[in-house]
């Protein structure tokens, strides 16, 4: 078995799994906007998760997040 050919597949699999786990665990932009709109009734856990998730994003991802956030109703 040639392990050299499996390395790109393994790397891609690990990166994909990371994105899936992160996207499932962090609240989305619309959920964060909805929570922020609650004012004093906002869930502090969700507020902190939103802040942490936003800080973990790259500059490009932050721009996409902001566009999604403003597009939410």
Secondary structure, DSSP 8 states (H G I E B T S, - for coil): --GGGHHHHHHHHHHHHHHHHHHHHS--HHHHHHHHTTGGGS-HHHHHHHHHHHHTS-HHHHHHHHHHHHH--
